[in-house]
Amino acid sequence: MNTFFLCIAIGLCLLMFMSLYRCLFGPTVLDRLIGVNAIGSKTVVLLLLIGFLYERVDMFVDIALAYAFLNFVTVIAASRYFHKRKGLYEESFMD
Amino acid sequence: MDILVIICLAFGFLFFLGGAVGIIRMPDFYSRLHPAGKLDTLGIMAMVVGLSLYNLHHFTLGTVLLTIKMLLIVFFVFLSSPTATHSIVDAGMRAGLRPWTRKTDTRATRNETDETRKEEV
């Protein structure tokens, strides 16, 4: 079962790299925010899998809960910060 | 029990894969939010439920408390992820991003637009 958990964790890392593409090359800043949100939601599951692999789930489940909360607060704060930025529509055609 | 855990994890991984492909392939900001908002929520719920089922192998008080904590993660993600998605959509609408439409600037009749779309294809 540990091998299966390890395979799922490596696959999640590859999916995080796929989401990192949108973070790096997103046309607007909100596209990068989508990528960050997707990476954060994969990281919660990845932390739980690491906890099962190290057999310290009681510690890693707290870290995963804190990371989920931090991800939520990050997205809310960044989107409140960027909603006044003008010129995003022209920025999205610059690629 | 192990088979159920494997099914849950594979189901969640499939949804995460669809979300990642959708985030890369979709043409527009709003349409990219559609896989990012829904599929990540369902994927994280399925995977955490599967892991909490695996945690119940040794049925003691500590593992039951850990399982309750993991289900609290599911509950919190179920509340927070749609809220975050809605907040990003609201930021995009206020910043003046217009949704993606067909690439014809002039307002022509429907037959002409269909012809131009065939030519683009």
Backbone of each chain as ProteinMPNN parsed JSONL, in Angstrom:
{"seq_chain_A": "MNTFFLCIAIGLCLLMFMSLYRCLFGPTVLDRLIGVNAIGSKTVVLLLLIGFLYERVDMFVDIALAYAFLNFVTVIAASRYFHKRKGLYEESFMD", "coords_chain_A": {"N_chain_A": [[0.824, -1.216, 0.0], [2.036, 1.145, 0.661], [3.64, 1.6, -1.536], [1.779, 2.183, -3.489], [0.754, 4.571, -2.451], [3.042, 6.111, -2.729], [3.325, 6.21, -5.513], [0.981, 7.617, -6.198], [1.593, 10.031, -4.967], [3.835, 10.904, -6.425], [2.623, 11.2, -8.908], [0.868, 13.282, -8.286], [2.737, 15.304, -7.908], [3.656, 15.622, -10.528], [1.294, 16.581, -11.683], [1.175, 18.978, -10.342], [3.291, 20.288, -11.543], [2.182, 20.582, -14.066], [0.181, 22.426, -13.484], [1.786, 24.477, -12.744], [2.689, 25.476, -15.105], [0.629, 27.186, -15.927], [0.901, 29.074, -13.974], [3.36, 30.218, -14.606], [3.239, 31.116, -17.32], [0.825, 32.4, -17.59], [-1.498, 34.648, -19.07], [-2.714, 36.879, -17.753], [-2.713, 38.303, -14.42], [-4.574, 37.064, -12.869], [-4.878, 34.556, -13.948], [-2.518, 33.384, -13.139], [-3.099, 33.303, -10.476], [-5.118, 31.377, -10.418], [-3.585, 29.136, -11.043], [-1.949, 28.995, -8.766], [-3.857, 28.46, -6.817], [-4.748, 25.935, -7.628], [-2.415, 24.422, -7.317], [-2.111, 24.635, -4.552], [-4.373, 23.245, -3.608], [-3.736, 20.692, -4.428], [-1.542, 20.277, -2.861], [-2.48, 19.883, -0.281], [-3.528, 17.267, -0.265], [-1.172, 15.988, -0.892], [0.376, 16.45, 1.373], [-0.988, 14.913, 3.257], [-0.51, 12.381, 2.186], [2.26, 12.217, 2.468], [2.355, 12.165, 5.207], [1.221, 9.62, 5.683], [3.205, 8.07, 4.526], [5.448, 8.542, 6.102], [4.416, 7.656, 8.457], [3.429, 9.401, 10.374], [0.842, 10.566, 10.769], [-0.703, 11.966, 12.529], [0.644, 14.308, 13.0], [0.933, 15.436, 10.44], [-1.639, 15.876, 9.551], [-2.547, 18.115, 10.818], [-0.858, 20.003, 9.703], [-1.745, 19.884, 7.079], [-4.363, 20.813, 7.326], [-3.88, 23.445, 8.187], [-2.557, 24.335, 5.927], [-4.553, 24.251, 3.986], [-6.275, 26.208, 4.971], [-4.566, 28.429, 4.797], [-4.167, 28.606, 2.059], [-6.716, 29.289, 1.192], [-7.012, 31.83, 2.407], [-4.965, 33.198, 1.128], [-5.83, 33.265, -1.571], [-8.215, 34.718, -1.347], [-7.262, 37.195, -0.323], [-5.462, 38.02, -2.328], [-7.138, 38.24, -4.544], [-8.852, 40.236, -3.683], [-7.011, 42.242, -3.684], [-6.254, 42.579, -6.336], [-8.499, 43.392, -7.743], [-8.903, 45.963, -8.549], [-7.258, 46.527, -10.606], [-6.674, 47.912, -13.72], [-6.787, 47.322, -17.28], [-6.371, 44.644, -17.658], [-7.682, 43.245, -19.59], [-6.532, 43.985, -22.002], [-4.038, 43.037, -21.503], [-4.371, 40.329, -21.714], [-4.137, 39.659, -24.351], [-1.544, 39.654, -25.087], [0.101, 37.527, -25.574]], "CA_chain_A": [[0.0, 0.0, 0.0], [2.926, 2.307, 0.666], [4.094, 1.839, -2.912], [0.682, 2.871, -4.19], [0.739, 5.957, -1.975], [4.186, 6.816, -3.31], [3.016, 6.46, -6.927], [-0.007, 8.693, -6.257], [2.258, 11.283, -4.587], [4.651, 11.347, -7.554], [1.696, 11.687, -9.922], [0.386, 14.603, -7.877], [3.815, 16.261, -8.17], [3.634, 15.917, -11.961], [0.137, 17.455, -11.944], [1.516, 20.316, -9.862], [4.107, 20.932, -12.579], [1.282, 21.015, -15.133], [-0.469, 23.67, -13.061], [2.815, 25.518, -12.661], [2.768, 26.101, -16.423], [-0.292, 28.319, -15.959], [1.472, 30.106, -13.094], [4.497, 30.909, -15.222], [2.949, 31.73, -18.603], [-0.532, 32.916, -17.66], [-1.471, 35.993, -19.664], [-3.015, 37.908, -16.755], [-2.299, 37.942, -13.064], [-5.59, 36.193, -12.268], [-4.568, 33.193, -14.381], [-1.478, 32.88, -12.218], [-3.774, 33.02, -9.197], [-5.778, 30.073, -10.585], [-2.559, 28.098, -10.929], [-1.531, 28.894, -7.364], [-4.942, 27.806, -6.087], [-4.755, 24.509, -7.975], [-1.251, 23.802, -6.678], [-2.365, 24.542, -3.118], [-5.331, 22.181, -3.29], [-3.053, 19.41, -4.563], [-0.565, 20.143, -1.792], [-3.148, 19.363, 0.919], [-3.54, 15.804, -0.38], [0.212, 15.526, -0.883], [0.844, 16.451, 2.765], [-1.551, 13.736, 3.929], [0.184, 11.191, 1.697], [3.574, 12.209, 3.11], [2.116, 11.711, 6.566], [1.07, 8.162, 5.7], [4.469, 7.417, 4.181], [6.333, 8.636, 7.269], [3.649, 7.142, 9.588], [3.184, 10.455, 11.363], [-0.348, 11.239, 10.24], [-1.241, 12.872, 13.547], [1.278, 15.61, 12.852], [0.767, 16.016, 9.111], [-3.012, 16.286, 9.28], [-2.651, 19.509, 11.257], [-0.198, 20.836, 8.697], [-2.607, 19.937, 5.896], [-5.493, 21.702, 7.634], [-3.369, 24.812, 8.18], [-2.23, 24.724, 4.558], [-5.811, 24.527, 3.29], [-6.745, 27.52, 5.426], [-3.655, 29.456, 4.279], [-4.442, 28.714, 0.627], [-7.971, 30.046, 1.064], [-6.785, 33.228, 2.77], [-4.129, 33.766, 0.081], [-6.617, 33.556, -2.773], [-9.146, 35.805, -1.035], [-6.54, 38.464, -0.184], [-4.891, 38.438, -3.607], [-8.18, 38.681, -5.469], [-9.299, 41.565, -3.233], [-5.982, 43.227, -4.002], [-6.098, 42.791, -7.771], [-9.724, 43.661, -8.47], [-8.941, 47.334, -9.057], [-6.264, 46.714, -11.667], [-7.252, 48.079, -15.049], [-5.924, 46.911, -18.38], [-6.145, 43.199, -17.71], [-8.238, 42.695, -20.825], [-5.522, 44.162, -23.044], [-2.9, 42.185, -21.161], [-4.625, 38.937, -22.053], [-3.858, 39.409, -25.765], [-0.138, 39.964, -25.35], [0.935, 36.35, -25.808]], "C_chain_A": [[0.849, 1.252, 0.0], [3.419, 2.64, -0.722], [3.028, 2.57, -3.715], [0.59, 4.334, -3.766], [1.87, 6.762, -2.593], [3.935, 7.15, -4.775], [2.019, 7.611, -7.063], [0.656, 10.035, -5.932], [3.12, 11.809, -5.737], [3.768, 11.866, -8.687], [1.14, 13.056, -9.573], [1.459, 15.658, -8.104], [3.859, 16.622, -9.651], [2.461, 16.828, -12.318], [0.395, 18.864, -11.441], [2.412, 21.034, -10.851], [3.235, 21.39, -13.745], [0.55, 22.291, -14.75], [0.522, 24.816, -12.97], [3.029, 26.187, -14.006], [1.862, 27.322, -16.482], [0.196, 29.439, -15.041], [2.546, 30.898, -13.812], [4.07, 31.708, -16.438], [1.541, 32.278, -18.711], [-0.544, 34.334, -18.187], [-1.738, 37.084, -18.623], [-2.614, 37.402, -15.378], [-3.325, 37.01, -12.415], [-5.43, 34.754, -12.735], [-3.498, 32.575, -13.498], [-2.088, 32.527, -10.873], [-4.528, 31.695, -9.255], [-4.767, 28.954, -10.422], [-2.099, 27.899, -9.497], [-2.589, 28.176, -6.533], [-4.966, 26.308, -6.368], [-3.587, 23.786, -7.319], [-1.489, 23.633, -5.179], [-3.335, 23.426, -2.774], [-4.727, 20.802, -3.52], [-2.092, 19.192, -3.411], [-1.191, 19.587, -0.514], [-3.156, 17.836, 0.902], [-2.12, 15.257, -0.299], [0.775, 15.478, 0.536], [0.279, 15.249, 3.524], [-0.852, 12.458, 3.482], [1.571, 11.087, 2.314], [3.441, 11.757, 4.559], [1.934, 10.212, 6.656], [2.378, 7.463, 5.391], [5.432, 7.447, 5.361], [5.695, 8.083, 8.54], [3.555, 8.129, 10.746], [1.959, 11.251, 10.94], [-0.874, 12.263, 11.23], [-0.6, 14.247, 13.497], [0.917, 16.251, 11.514], [-0.675, 16.427, 8.828], [-3.253, 17.72, 9.764], [-2.019, 20.445, 10.242], [-1.072, 20.977, 7.46], [-3.792, 20.873, 6.13], [-5.054, 23.161, 7.618], [-3.057, 25.265, 6.765], [-3.486, 25.019, 3.753], [-6.342, 25.902, 3.679], [-5.895, 28.643, 4.843], [-3.887, 29.688, 2.794], [-5.694, 29.553, 0.38], [-7.749, 31.535, 1.342], [-5.94, 33.922, 1.699], [-4.952, 34.17, -1.136], [-7.573, 34.712, -2.517], [-8.417, 37.138, -1.002], [-6.009, 38.934, -1.52], [-5.979, 38.901, -4.561], [-8.801, 39.994, -5.001], [-8.285, 42.635, -3.621], [-5.972, 43.566, -5.477], [-7.379, 43.223, -8.464], [-9.823, 45.091, -8.956], [-7.999, 47.552, -10.227], [-6.958, 46.818, -13.02], [-6.262, 47.557, -16.093], [-5.631, 45.437, -18.413], [-6.639, 42.615, -19.022], [-7.259, 42.872, -21.978], [-4.32, 43.274, -22.778], [-3.105, 40.752, -21.637], [-4.398, 38.651, -23.53], [-2.386, 39.555, -26.084], [0.699, 38.747, -25.659], [1.211, 36.111, -27.29]], "O_chain_A": [[0.473, 2.28, -0.563], [3.6, 3.809, -1.062], [3.329, 3.458, -4.513], [0.378, 5.222, -4.592], [1.702, 7.932, -2.938], [4.283, 8.237, -5.235], [2.176, 8.475, -7.925], [0.329, 11.055, -6.539], [3.141, 13.012, -5.999], [4.11, 12.845, -9.349], [0.958, 13.898, -10.451], [1.138, 16.793, -8.457], [4.071, 17.782, -10.003], [2.597, 17.731, -13.144], [-0.09, 19.836, -12.02], [2.319, 22.253, -10.997], [3.488, 22.433, -14.347], [0.321, 23.15, -15.601], [0.15, 25.983, -13.1], [3.491, 27.326, -14.067], [2.248, 28.365, -17.009], [-0.064, 30.614, -15.298], [2.637, 32.115, -13.649], [4.482, 32.858, -16.592], [1.092, 32.594, -19.813], [0.299, 35.145, -17.804], [-1.054, 38.108, -18.616], [-2.232, 36.245, -15.199], [-2.982, 36.25, -11.51], [-5.798, 33.826, -12.015], [-3.563, 31.395, -13.153], [-1.661, 31.581, -10.211], [-4.579, 30.966, -8.264], [-5.034, 27.952, -9.76], [-1.884, 26.769, -9.06], [-2.262, 27.38, -5.652], [-5.177, 25.505, -5.46], [-3.742, 22.671, -6.822], [-1.116, 22.614, -4.599], [-3.157, 22.733, -1.772], [-5.147, 19.836, -2.884], [-1.846, 18.052, -3.017], [-0.521, 18.898, 0.255], [-2.841, 17.189, 1.9], [-1.886, 14.198, 0.284], [1.553, 14.585, 0.871], [0.975, 14.638, 4.335], [-0.622, 11.557, 4.288], [2.016, 9.99, 2.649], [4.307, 11.052, 5.077], [2.429, 9.584, 7.592], [2.647, 6.385, 5.922], [6.155, 6.479, 5.595], [6.342, 8.037, 9.586], [3.597, 7.757, 11.919], [2.029, 12.469, 10.772], [-1.421, 13.295, 10.841], [-1.211, 15.238, 13.897], [0.631, 17.446, 11.445], [-0.911, 17.251, 7.945], [-4.064, 18.447, 9.191], [-2.542, 21.52, 9.949], [-1.14, 22.049, 6.858], [-4.177, 21.632, 5.241], [-5.766, 24.02, 7.097], [-3.259, 26.431, 6.424], [-3.493, 25.933, 2.928], [-6.801, 26.665, 2.829], [-6.42, 29.682, 4.443], [-3.814, 30.82, 2.317], [-5.732, 30.403, -0.51], [-8.238, 32.391, 0.605], [-6.164, 35.093, 1.393], [-4.798, 35.27, -1.667], [-7.731, 35.589, -3.366], [-8.889, 38.114, -1.584], [-6.091, 40.123, -1.83], [-5.774, 39.855, -5.312], [-9.237, 40.792, -5.83], [-8.646, 43.788, -3.857], [-5.711, 44.711, -5.846], [-7.364, 43.411, -9.681], [-10.742, 45.415, -9.708], [-7.946, 48.65, -10.782], [-7.722, 45.938, -13.415], [-5.075, 47.38, -15.821], [-4.727, 45.007, -19.129], [-6.099, 41.625, -19.516], [-7.162, 42.001, -22.843], [-3.661, 42.812, -23.709], [-2.142, 40.043, -21.929], [-4.461, 37.49, -23.933], [-2.015, 39.577, -27.258], [1.882, 38.879, -25.974], [1.9, 35.154, -27.643]]}, "seq_chain_B": "MDILVIICLAFGFLFFLGGAVGIIRMPDFYSRLHPAGKLDTLGIMAMVVGLSLYNLHHFTLGTVLLTIKMLLIVFFVFLSSPTATHSIVDAGMRAGLRPWTRKTDTRATRNETDETRKEEV", "coords_chain_B": {"N_chain_B": [[-11.375, -3.516, 2.065], [-9.025, -2.211, 1.345], [-9.284, -2.164, -1.394], [-11.374, -0.4, -1.745], [-10.178, 1.947, -0.83], [-8.188, 2.261, -2.777], [-9.777, 2.644, -5.015], [-11.04, 5.058, -4.371], [-8.816, 6.8, -4.237], [-7.801, 6.632, -6.853], [-9.968, 7.627, -8.274], [-10.081, 10.293, -7.309], [-7.578, 11.132, -8.215], [-7.938, 10.991, -10.936], [-9.772, 13.054, -11.267], [-8.208, 15.214, -10.478], [-6.344, 15.129, -12.542], [-7.932, 15.753, -14.763], [-8.61, 18.358, -14.03], [-6.092, 19.645, -14.127], [-5.38, 19.377, -16.821], [-7.482, 20.803, -17.951], [-6.965, 23.357, -16.929], [-4.66, 23.983, -18.296], [-5.474, 23.797, -21.027], [-7.785, 25.306, -21.593], [-9.338, 28.163, -23.207], [-9.665, 30.683, -22.02], [-9.876, 33.021, -19.289], [-12.179, 32.818, -17.602], [-13.256, 30.375, -18.428], [-11.18, 28.763, -17.69], [-11.43, 28.8, -14.974], [-13.459, 27.072, -14.52], [-12.73, 24.182, -14.653], [-10.795, 24.451, -12.644], [-12.179, 25.187, -10.362], [-14.22, 23.276, -9.878], [-13.302, 20.586, -10.341], [-11.025, 20.333, -8.795], [-12.074, 20.582, -6.232], [-13.762, 18.304, -6.022], [-11.866, 16.316, -6.441], [-10.094, 16.613, -4.266], [-11.845, 16.039, -2.208], [-12.558, 13.336, -2.688], [-10.062, 12.065, -2.499], [-9.201, 12.629, 0.129], [-11.226, 11.45, 1.607], [-10.797, 8.787, 0.91], [-8.247, 8.399, 2.037], [-8.876, 8.749, 4.735], [-10.5, 6.546, 5.137], [-8.585, 4.567, 4.864], [-7.157, 5.113, 7.126], [-8.699, 4.086, 9.139], [-8.051, 1.45, 9.666], [-6.824, 0.336, 12.006], [-8.801, 0.279, 14.637], [-8.973, 2.464, 16.869], [-9.194, 4.934, 19.519], [-7.556, 7.097, 18.882], [-7.167, 6.94, 16.064], [-9.763, 7.287, 15.232], [-10.226, 9.912, 16.019], [-8.359, 11.186, 14.366], [-9.484, 10.607, 11.904], [-11.842, 12.056, 12.068], [-10.747, 14.56, 12.045], [-9.637, 14.664, 9.488], [-12.002, 14.539, 8.008], [-12.963, 16.971, 8.719], [-11.201, 18.565, 7.272], [-12.171, 17.981, 4.713], [-14.743, 19.076, 4.91], [-14.098, 21.769, 5.315], [-12.732, 22.406, 2.929], [-14.79, 21.994, 1.16], [-16.382, 24.147, 1.814], [-14.63, 26.347, 1.376], [-13.343, 26.304, -1.134], [-15.199, 26.804, -3.346], [-15.836, 29.398, -2.546], [-13.42, 30.768, -2.835], [-13.077, 30.5, -5.594], [-15.277, 31.951, -6.507], [-14.516, 34.424, -5.578], [-12.278, 34.982, -7.184], [-13.505, 35.143, -9.677], [-15.096, 37.378, -9.262], [-13.135, 39.32, -8.936], [-12.086, 39.314, -11.519], [-14.311, 40.221, -13.009], [-14.671, 42.785, -11.96], [-12.271, 43.935, -12.684], [-12.598, 44.202, -15.335], [-12.326, 42.227, -17.264], [-13.357, 40.709, -20.216], [-15.541, 38.073, -21.263], [-14.515, 35.214, -23.228], [-15.089, 35.102, -26.688], [-16.219, 34.246, -30.0], [-13.795, 34.699, -32.594], [-14.484, 37.204, -34.173], [-14.486, 40.418, -35.133], [-16.076, 42.376, -36.451], [-19.576, 42.903, -36.663], [-21.29, 40.632, -38.196], [-23.537, 38.837, -40.386], [-25.059, 35.658, -39.586], [-24.428, 33.609, -41.378], [-22.132, 34.503, -42.649], [-20.345, 34.601, -40.508], [-20.18, 31.914, -39.883], [-18.93, 30.991, -42.194], [-16.472, 32.303, -42.033], [-15.519, 31.111, -39.78], [-15.182, 28.499, -40.598], [-13.172, 28.919, -42.43], [-11.14, 29.715, -40.724], [-10.721, 27.381, -39.306]], "CA_chain_B": [[-11.183, -2.114, 2.457], [-7.947, -1.646, 0.543], [-9.766, -1.926, -2.757], [-12.172, 0.829, -1.69], [-9.231, 3.057, -0.719], [-7.537, 2.443, -4.079], [-10.766, 3.22, -5.941], [-11.222, 6.474, -4.021], [-7.623, 7.576, -4.599], [-7.71, 6.71, -8.311], [-11.041, 8.542, -8.685], [-9.628, 11.659, -7.054], [-6.444, 11.453, -9.08], [-8.499, 11.228, -12.276], [-10.35, 14.392, -11.294], [-7.11, 16.178, -10.468], [-5.751, 15.135, -13.878], [-8.814, 16.543, -15.608], [-8.475, 19.771, -13.667], [-4.816, 20.199, -14.596], [-5.453, 19.487, -18.282], [-8.386, 21.896, -18.253], [-6.312, 24.634, -16.636], [-3.715, 24.28, -19.374], [-5.998, 23.805, -22.389], [-8.931, 26.165, -21.833], [-8.873, 29.358, -23.919], [-10.032, 31.961, -21.426], [-9.781, 33.078, -17.839], [-13.393, 32.31, -16.958], [-13.413, 28.946, -18.684], [-10.175, 28.044, -16.903], [-11.89, 28.663, -13.589], [-14.446, 25.992, -14.402], [-12.072, 22.987, -14.115], [-10.036, 24.708, -11.42], [-13.046, 25.272, -9.201], [-15.033, 22.09, -9.562], [-12.619, 19.298, -10.323], [-10.114, 20.268, -7.651], [-12.869, 20.335, -5.022], [-14.187, 16.895, -5.955], [-10.677, 15.47, -6.31], [-9.565, 16.661, -2.894], [-12.789, 15.351, -1.336], [-12.455, 11.89, -2.877], [-8.784, 11.541, -2.016], [-9.12, 12.695, 1.591], [-12.131, 10.424, 2.142], [-10.103, 7.513, 0.768], [-7.169, 8.303, 3.037], [-9.455, 8.567, 6.069], [-10.919, 5.132, 5.226], [-7.385, 3.769, 5.123], [-6.72, 5.383, 8.488], [-9.55, 3.363, 10.088], [-7.688, 0.034, 9.776], [-6.712, 0.032, 13.436], [-9.925, 1.054, 15.131], [-8.79, 2.945, 18.235], [-9.711, 6.295, 19.718], [-6.694, 8.051, 18.179], [-7.429, 6.943, 14.626], [-11.094, 7.872, 14.998], [-10.073, 11.369, 16.102], [-7.67, 11.618, 13.153], [-10.441, 10.543, 10.794], [-12.741, 13.202, 12.2], [-9.997, 15.753, 11.626], [-9.566, 14.641, 8.023], [-13.313, 14.914, 7.466], [-13.06, 18.426, 8.884], [-10.526, 19.144, 6.099], [-13.114, 17.87, 3.592], [-15.812, 20.065, 5.124], [-13.561, 23.121, 5.129], [-12.468, 22.607, 1.509], [-16.098, 22.094, 0.517], [-16.851, 25.523, 1.985], [-13.722, 27.433, 1.009], [-12.896, 26.322, -2.52], [-16.102, 27.607, -4.176], [-15.754, 30.804, -2.171], [-12.213, 31.319, -3.465], [-13.338, 30.605, -7.026], [-16.178, 33.082, -6.705], [-13.767, 35.664, -5.348], [-11.447, 35.258, -8.362], [-14.405, 35.587, -10.744], [-15.499, 38.737, -8.937], [-11.993, 40.187, -9.25], [-11.99, 39.442, -12.97], [-15.393, 41.061, -13.509], [-14.439, 44.178, -11.585], [-11.118, 44.46, -13.404], [-12.987, 44.489, -16.704], [-12.045, 41.157, -18.219], [-14.559, 40.278, -20.913], [-15.461, 36.645, -21.579], [-14.01, 34.827, -24.543], [-16.11, 34.804, -27.693], [-15.663, 33.869, -31.294], [-12.863, 35.738, -33.035], [-14.905, 38.071, -35.271], [-14.658, 41.747, -34.566], [-17.232, 43.045, -37.043], [-20.823, 42.2, -36.406], [-21.793, 40.213, -39.5], [-24.656, 37.902, -40.285], [-24.637, 34.358, -39.059], [-23.822, 32.812, -42.434], [-20.749, 34.95, -42.87], [-19.473, 34.186, -39.401], [-19.91, 30.49, -40.017], [-17.925, 30.797, -43.237], [-15.148, 32.72, -41.548], [-15.011, 30.127, -38.807], [-14.663, 27.362, -41.359], [-11.873, 29.279, -43.005], [-10.121, 29.692, -39.669], [-10.383, 25.991, -38.996]], "C_chain_B": [[-10.099, -1.442, 1.625], [-8.403, -1.309, -0.864], [-10.58, -0.639, -2.81], [-11.272, 2.06, -1.617], [-8.58, 3.336, -2.067], [-8.498, 3.068, -5.077], [-10.957, 4.704, -5.658], [-10.024, 7.306, -4.47], [-7.514, 7.713, -6.116], [-8.767, 7.643, -8.875], [-10.626, 10.002, -8.49], [-8.483, 12.067, -7.936], [-6.915, 11.736, -10.499], [-9.083, 12.638, -12.358], [-9.273, 15.463, -11.244], [-6.457, 16.281, -11.84], [-6.606, 15.947, -14.845], [-8.726, 18.02, -15.309], [-7.211, 20.385, -14.204], [-4.825, 20.371, -16.111], [-6.362, 20.642, -18.683], [-7.763, 23.248, -17.99], [-5.324, 24.983, -17.743], [-4.449, 24.577, -20.678], [-7.101, 24.823, -22.63], [-8.504, 27.534, -22.37], [-8.944, 30.651, -23.12], [-9.919, 31.869, -19.921], [-10.996, 32.454, -17.153], [-13.575, 30.813, -17.197], [-12.33, 28.132, -18.007], [-10.604, 27.871, -15.456], [-12.846, 27.497, -13.412], [-13.811, 24.668, -13.981], [-11.348, 23.25, -12.808], [-10.936, 24.72, -10.204], [-13.706, 23.96, -8.851], [-14.186, 20.851, -9.371], [-11.638, 19.207, -9.172], [-10.871, 20.0, -6.358], [-13.252, 18.866, -4.902], [-12.984, 15.968, -5.801], [-10.147, 15.446, -4.891], [-10.532, 15.944, -1.956], [-12.654, 13.842, -1.46], [-11.165, 11.345, -2.285], [-8.704, 11.568, -0.503], [-10.072, 11.697, 2.227], [-11.494, 9.043, 2.028], [-9.011, 7.331, 1.798], [-7.731, 8.12, 4.442], [-10.028, 7.158, 6.243], [-9.718, 4.238, 5.512], [-6.912, 3.945, 6.563], [-7.52, 4.585, 9.51], [-9.214, 1.877, 10.17], [-7.599, -0.409, 11.226], [-7.715, 0.91, 14.158], [-9.7, 1.387, 16.602], [-9.309, 4.374, 18.335], [-8.885, 7.313, 18.93], [-6.984, 8.098, 16.694], [-8.804, 7.515, 14.315], [-11.023, 9.391, 15.069], [-9.374, 11.915, 14.86], [-8.619, 11.613, 11.959], [-11.414, 11.703, 10.852], [-12.038, 14.477, 11.749], [-9.86, 15.823, 10.11], [-10.908, 15.003, 7.396], [-13.588, 16.397, 7.692], [-12.332, 19.138, 7.756], [-11.469, 19.12, 4.899], [-14.204, 18.927, 3.705], [-15.311, 21.479, 4.841], [-13.291, 23.395, 3.664], [-13.772, 22.759, 0.747], [-16.688, 23.489, 0.707], [-15.95, 26.522, 1.274], [-13.384, 27.464, -0.464], [-13.878, 27.025, -3.464], [-16.081, 29.088, -3.822], [-14.545, 31.472, -2.815], [-12.419, 31.5, -4.956], [-14.25, 31.788, -7.335], [-15.459, 34.409, -6.514], [-12.891, 36.01, -6.547], [-12.318, 35.743, -9.517], [-14.819, 37.029, -10.517], [-14.38, 39.718, -9.233], [-11.868, 40.383, -10.747], [-13.083, 40.335, -13.528], [-15.156, 42.524, -13.164], [-13.256, 44.772, -12.312], [-11.418, 44.646, -14.883], [-12.578, 43.442, -17.708], [-13.353, 40.753, -18.886], [-14.441, 38.805, -21.27], [-15.052, 36.404, -23.024], [-15.162, 34.538, -25.479], [-15.408, 34.412, -28.98], [-14.851, 35.028, -31.869], [-13.36, 36.451, -34.284], [-15.183, 39.427, -34.663], [-15.899, 42.434, -35.13], [-18.466, 42.215, -36.823], [-21.472, 41.86, -37.744], [-22.982, 39.288, -39.306], [-24.131, 36.525, -39.923], [-23.963, 33.499, -40.13], [-22.36, 33.21, -42.649], [-19.818, 34.524, -41.738], [-19.173, 32.71, -39.468], [-18.855, 30.235, -41.087], [-16.533, 31.185, -42.757], [-14.606, 31.717, -40.538], [-14.497, 28.887, -39.516], [-13.306, 27.672, -41.978], [-10.769, 29.282, -41.956], [-9.717, 28.281, -39.312], [-9.509, 25.414, -40.086]], "O_chain_B": [[-10.218, -0.278, 1.245], [-7.979, -0.315, -1.454], [-10.501, 0.12, -3.776], [-11.546, 3.082, -2.246], [-8.431, 4.492, -2.465], [-8.108, 3.91, -5.885], [-11.03, 5.514, -6.581], [-10.195, 8.394, -5.021], [-7.173, 8.784, -6.618], [-8.511, 8.368, -9.836], [-10.794, 10.834, -9.382], [-8.407, 13.217, -8.367], [-6.373, 12.603, -11.183], [-8.925, 13.333, -13.362], [-9.401, 16.504, -11.89], [-6.061, 17.366, -12.266], [-6.088, 16.726, -15.645], [-8.762, 18.848, -16.22], [-7.227, 21.517, -14.687], [-4.341, 21.377, -16.631], [-6.068, 21.374, -19.628], [-7.999, 24.194, -18.741], [-5.169, 26.154, -18.088], [-4.084, 25.522, -21.376], [-7.34, 25.183, -23.783], [-7.425, 28.018, -22.029], [-8.327, 31.639, -23.518], [-9.873, 30.778, -19.351], [-10.85, 31.654, -16.229], [-13.99, 30.075, -16.304], [-12.516, 26.939, -17.766], [-10.198, 26.921, -14.787], [-13.028, 26.992, -12.305], [-14.297, 24.057, -13.028], [-11.287, 22.371, -11.947], [-10.517, 24.311, -9.121], [-13.755, 23.567, -7.685], [-14.321, 20.143, -8.373], [-11.43, 18.125, -8.622], [-10.383, 19.282, -5.486], [-13.098, 18.253, -3.846], [-13.067, 14.951, -5.113], [-9.79, 14.389, -4.371], [-10.093, 15.303, -1.001], [-12.636, 13.138, -0.451], [-11.165, 10.293, -1.646], [-8.19, 10.626, 0.101], [-9.764, 11.146, 3.284], [-11.628, 8.219, 2.933], [-8.855, 6.252, 2.368], [-7.136, 7.416, 5.258], [-10.046, 6.627, 7.354], [-9.804, 3.286, 6.288], [-6.334, 3.029, 7.148], [-7.067, 4.42, 10.643], [-10.015, 1.105, 10.696], [-8.213, -1.398, 11.628], [-7.525, 2.119, 14.284], [-10.181, 0.673, 17.482], [-9.799, 4.943, 17.36], [-9.429, 8.269, 18.379], [-7.043, 9.182, 16.113], [-9.004, 8.147, 13.278], [-11.672, 10.086, 14.286], [-9.74, 12.976, 14.355], [-8.566, 12.501, 11.108], [-11.776, 12.273, 9.823], [-12.651, 15.36, 11.15], [-9.954, 16.898, 9.517], [-10.955, 15.691, 6.376], [-14.352, 17.012, 6.948], [-12.774, 20.198, 7.313], [-11.567, 20.098, 4.157], [-14.548, 19.59, 2.725], [-16.001, 22.282, 4.214], [-13.579, 24.491, 3.182], [-13.863, 23.549, -0.193], [-17.422, 23.966, -0.159], [-16.445, 27.451, 0.634], [-13.157, 28.542, -1.013], [-13.432, 27.787, -4.321], [-16.284, 29.939, -4.688], [-14.632, 32.607, -3.285], [-12.003, 32.506, -5.531], [-14.029, 32.527, -8.294], [-15.751, 35.392, -7.196], [-12.763, 37.181, -6.902], [-11.926, 36.646, -10.254], [-14.887, 37.817, -11.46], [-14.629, 40.82, -9.722], [-11.577, 41.487, -11.207], [-12.822, 41.131, -14.43], [-15.41, 43.406, -13.984], [-13.218, 45.98, -12.543], [-10.591, 45.187, -15.616], [-12.489, 43.738, -18.899], [-14.343, 40.484, -18.206], [-13.341, 38.331, -21.555], [-15.216, 37.252, -23.901], [-16.099, 33.822, -25.125], [-14.187, 34.268, -29.037], [-15.181, 36.194, -31.654], [-12.747, 36.333, -35.345], [-16.026, 39.559, -33.776], [-16.686, 43.01, -34.378], [-18.416, 40.985, -36.799], [-22.128, 42.705, -38.353], [-23.376, 38.999, -38.176], [-22.928, 36.266, -39.951], [-23.035, 32.748, -39.831], [-21.482, 32.363, -42.809], [-18.67, 34.142, -41.964], [-18.063, 32.279, -39.156], [-17.989, 29.376, -40.921], [-15.548, 30.499, -43.031], [-13.398, 31.497, -40.447], [-13.503, 28.29, -39.1], [-12.419, 26.821, -42.045], [-9.627, 28.914, -42.231], [-8.548, 27.998, -39.05], [-9.115, 24.251, -40.011]]}, "name": "protein", "num_of_chains": 2, "seq": "MNTFFLCIAIGLCLLMFMSLYRCLFGPTVLDRLIGVNAIGSKTVVLLLLIGFLYERVDMFVDIALAYAFLNFVTVIAASRYFHKRKGLYEESFMDMDILVIICLAFGFLFFLGGAVGIIRMPDFYSRLHPAGKLDTLGIMAMVVGLSLYNLHHFTLGTVLLTIKMLLIVFFVFLSSPTATHSIVDAGMRAGLRPWTRKTDTRATRNETDETRKEEV"}
